[in-house]
Amino acid sequence: MPKQYLDYQYVDGELSPFYYVLKLFKGEVNWDKHVFYFDLFPPIKSEEYSEIDESLINYCVHASELIINKDYPNKLGVNLKALKKRLAFDIHDPSVIEQFFLYAPDVISIVGEFPTEYKMGFMITV
């Protein structure tokens, strides 16, 4: 699961969520699939300073490349097929991408509010 955090920046003199960042683990995204789903966790808030690591290979995901699927209610998807089409102009091998940037206001408009807590259900069988 990618590390998720909100990067805040000053917009019109106010500190506002600007990027929703997904820091990916190597091999986490299966680029042969059409969609990459990730759990919507309450993101770590980065208000004091930017946690954007400029040394990583980053790529922006547009709002039109985000997917909501009723079968995955606590997940958001990235349309990899559409993203790869756009990537072809910039990056030959998409597996080198280490972070996705999503414009926070776009994500908020799609999912409503970011979750404030994360609950996992499990069953123990004996």
C-alpha positions in Angstrom: 0.0 0.0 0.0 1.5 3.4 -0.9 2.4 5.9 1.7 -0.2 8.7 1.4 0.1 12.3 2.5 -1.3 15.7 1.9 1.1 18.3 0.8 0.0 21.8 1.9 0.9 25.0 0.0 -0.1 28.6 0.3 -2.9 29.5 -2.1 -4.1 33.1 -2.0 -2.4 33.6 1.3 -4.0 30.5 3.0 -2.4 27.2 3.7 -4.4 24.7 1.7 -4.1 21.0 0.8 -2.5 21.1 -2.7 -1.3 17.6 -3.6 -2.4 14.2 -2.4 0.8 12.2 -2.8 1.1 8.5 -3.2 4.7 7.3 -2.5 4.9 4.0 -4.2 6.9 0.9 -3.3 9.0 -0.7 -6.0 6.8 -3.1 -8.1 3.6 -2.0 -6.3 1.8 -0.9 -9.5 1.1 -3.7 -11.9 1.3 -1.8 -15.2 -0.2 -4.8 -17.1 -3.6 -4.2 -15.3 -6.0 -1.5 -16.4 -6.6 0.0 -12.9 -4.4 0.5 -9.8 -6.7 0.6 -6.7 -5.4 2.0 -3.4 -7.1 2.2 0.0 -8.1 5.7 1.1 -6.4 6.1 4.4 -6.5 9.2 6.5 -3.5 10.9 4.9 -0.5 12.2 6.8 -0.7 15.9 6.8 2.4 17.8 5.8 1.6 21.3 6.8 4.9 22.5 8.3 7.1 21.7 5.3 6.8 20.0 1.9 7.5 16.2 2.0 7.8 16.1 -1.7 11.0 14.3 -2.5 12.4 15.9 -5.6 14.9 13.1 -6.1 12.1 10.6 -6.8 10.5 10.2 -10.2 7.1 11.8 -9.9 4.1 11.8 -12.2 0.8 13.8 -11.9 -2.5 11.9 -12.2 -5.3 13.9 -13.7 -8.9 13.9 -12.3 -10.1 12.2 -15.5 -7.8 9.3 -14.7 -9.3 8.6 -11.3 -11.9 5.8 -10.9 -14.5 5.1 -8.3 -15.9 1.6 -8.3 -18.9 0.7 -6.2 -17.4 -2.8 -5.6 -14.4 -1.1 -3.8 -16.1 1.4 -1.5 -13.0 2.5 0.4 -10.7 2.6 -2.5 -9.8 5.0 -5.3 -8.5 3.8 -8.6 -6.0 5.2 -11.1 -6.8 4.4 -14.7 -3.5 2.9 -15.8 -4.5 2.5 -19.4 -5.2 6.2 -19.8 -2.2 7.2 -17.7 0.1 5.0 -19.9 -1.2 6.6 -23.0 -0.1 10.0 -21.6 3.1 8.7 -20.1 4.3 7.5 -23.5 5.3 11.0 -24.4 7.4 11.5 -21.3 8.6 8.1 -19.9 9.4 5.0 -21.8 9.1 2.6 -18.8 6.3 3.5 -16.4 7.6 1.1 -13.7 10.3 3.7 -12.8 7.6 6.1 -11.3 8.1 6.3 -7.6 5.3 8.8 -6.7 1.9 9.8 -8.0 0.7 13.4 -7.5 -3.0 13.9 -7.4 -4.3 17.5 -7.2 -5.9 17.5 -3.7 -9.0 19.6 -4.6 -9.8 17.1 -7.5 -9.6 14.2 -5.1 -11.7 15.9 -2.5 -14.4 16.8 -5.2 -14.5 13.1 -6.2 -14.5 11.3 -2.9 -16.0 14.1 -0.8 -13.9 14.3 2.4 -10.7 12.4 3.1 -11.3 9.7 5.7 -10.5 10.8 9.3 -10.0 7.2 10.5 -9.3 3.9 8.9 -11.1 0.7 10.0 -10.1 -2.8 9.0 -12.4 -5.7 9.5 -11.1 -9.3 10.0 -12.5 -12.6 11.0 -10.7 -15.2 13.1 -11.7 -18.8 12.4 -10.9 -21.6 14.9 
